[in-house]
Amino acid sequence: MYSTRTNSSEGQPMMRTRRFATAVLITAFGFGGSLAGTPIAAASPQAGCQYKVVWPTAGVYENPNPNSAVVKTKYAGDIVGAATCEGASYNEYGYVLVATDAAADGRGWMREGAVVAL
């Protein structure tokens, strides 16, 4: 169970045991487990999806289709998002959900190509 080696600087035998190594590992994992057990939400207060507008101008639609009313206009560099990450499609167009007071239900939709995820 013991491995004996000589410490070249002192000329004395060094004894290492598996028990000591096991105790060190248990202690290390114990601290690591308590650190890993902290809630992730506390480290990341923002939930949902956030996007940055990349088109020069981009419409916020009432519903996720190109025939819907544009309730607001956003500009390149604006940050938009919603508390939940939702998407929708209409024919070849993809839309992402954004929060807006301009829509009747507080939910607006923007074209996927107009934004990039943050």
MIFI-712976 format. One record per residue (C-alpha): x, y negated, z negated; residue number from 1; residue in one letter. Coordinates in nm, 2 decimals. Layout:
c1,c2,c3,i,aa
X,Y,Z,NUM,A
...
//
This chain:
c1,c2,c3,i,aa
0.00,0.00,0.00,1,M
0.28,-0.24,-0.06,2,Y
0.53,-0.36,0.20,3,S
0.86,-0.47,0.06,4,T
1.07,-0.73,0.24,5,R
1.37,-0.93,0.13,6,T
1.35,-1.30,0.11,7,N
1.67,-1.40,0.28,8,S
1.71,-1.73,0.08,9,S
1.68,-1.57,-0.26,10,E
1.77,-1.20,-0.21,11,G
1.46,-1.09,-0.41,12,Q
1.19,-0.86,-0.28,13,P
0.87,-1.01,-0.16,14,M
0.56,-0.81,-0.25,15,M
0.24,-0.86,-0.05,16,R
-0.07,-0.68,-0.13,17,T
-0.39,-0.63,0.07,18,R
-0.58,-0.73,-0.24,19,R
-0.42,-1.08,-0.23,20,F
-0.49,-1.12,0.14,21,A
-0.85,-1.00,0.09,22,T
-0.90,-1.24,-0.19,23,A
-0.77,-1.53,0.02,24,V
-0.99,-1.44,0.31,25,L
-1.30,-1.40,0.09,26,I
-1.23,-1.75,-0.06,27,T
-1.18,-1.90,0.28,28,A
-1.50,-1.75,0.43,29,F
-1.69,-1.85,0.12,30,G
-1.60,-2.22,0.17,31,F
-1.66,-2.19,0.55,32,G
-2.00,-2.04,0.49,33,G
-2.10,-2.32,0.26,34,S
-1.99,-2.58,0.52,35,L
-2.16,-2.40,0.80,36,A
-2.48,-2.38,0.60,37,G
-2.54,-2.76,0.61,38,T
-2.84,-2.86,0.83,39,P
-2.75,-2.96,1.18,40,I
-3.03,-3.22,1.18,41,A
-2.85,-3.42,0.93,42,A
-2.55,-3.45,1.16,43,A
-2.76,-3.54,1.46,44,S
-3.04,-3.78,1.37,45,P
-3.15,-3.82,1.74,46,Q
-3.38,-3.55,1.86,47,A
-3.53,-3.50,2.20,48,G
-3.38,-3.60,2.53,49,C
-3.21,-3.92,2.62,50,Q
-3.13,-4.04,2.98,51,Y
-2.95,-4.32,3.15,52,K
-3.11,-4.47,3.46,53,V
-2.88,-4.46,3.76,54,V
-3.10,-4.59,4.04,55,W
-3.11,-4.97,4.09,56,P
-3.48,-4.96,4.01,57,T
-3.69,-4.66,3.90,58,A
-4.06,-4.64,3.83,59,G
-4.22,-4.49,3.52,60,V
-4.53,-4.31,3.63,61,Y
-4.85,-4.25,3.44,62,E
-4.85,-3.89,3.57,63,N
-4.58,-3.67,3.72,64,P
-4.66,-3.72,4.09,65,N
-4.57,-3.98,4.35,66,P
-4.93,-4.10,4.39,67,N
-4.97,-4.19,4.03,68,S
-4.97,-4.55,3.91,69,A
-4.63,-4.71,3.82,70,V
-4.68,-4.84,3.47,71,V
-4.33,-4.98,3.42,72,K
-4.00,-5.04,3.60,73,T
-3.66,-4.95,3.46,74,K
-3.32,-5.06,3.59,75,Y
-2.97,-4.91,3.63,76,A
-2.81,-4.87,3.29,77,G
-3.13,-4.86,3.09,78,D
-3.16,-4.58,2.83,79,I
-3.49,-4.39,2.83,80,V
-3.61,-4.07,2.66,81,G
-3.87,-3.90,2.45,82,A
-3.89,-3.70,2.13,83,A
-3.94,-3.38,2.33,84,T
-3.77,-3.25,2.64,85,C
-4.03,-3.18,2.90,86,E
-4.02,-3.17,3.28,87,G
-4.27,-3.13,3.56,88,A
-4.27,-3.10,3.93,89,S
-4.49,-3.21,4.22,90,Y
-4.40,-3.06,4.55,91,N
-4.03,-3.13,4.60,92,E
-4.02,-3.40,4.33,93,Y
-3.90,-3.33,3.97,94,G
-4.00,-3.55,3.68,95,Y
-3.88,-3.59,3.32,96,V
-4.09,-3.71,3.03,97,L
-4.01,-4.06,2.88,98,V
-4.18,-4.24,2.60,99,A
-4.35,-4.57,2.70,100,T
-4.61,-4.80,2.55,101,D
-4.72,-4.89,2.90,102,A
-4.89,-4.55,2.96,103,A
-5.23,-4.48,2.81,104,A
-5.11,-4.17,2.62,105,D
-4.76,-4.31,2.55,106,G
-4.61,-4.06,2.79,107,R
-4.45,-4.17,3.11,108,G
-4.27,-3.98,3.38,109,W
-3.96,-4.06,3.58,110,M
-3.80,-3.89,3.88,111,R
-3.52,-3.65,3.79,112,E
-3.29,-3.81,4.04,113,G
-3.33,-4.15,3.89,114,A
-3.17,-4.05,3.55,115,V
-2.88,-3.86,3.41,116,V
-2.89,-3.68,3.07,117,A
-2.68,-3.83,2.79,118,L
//
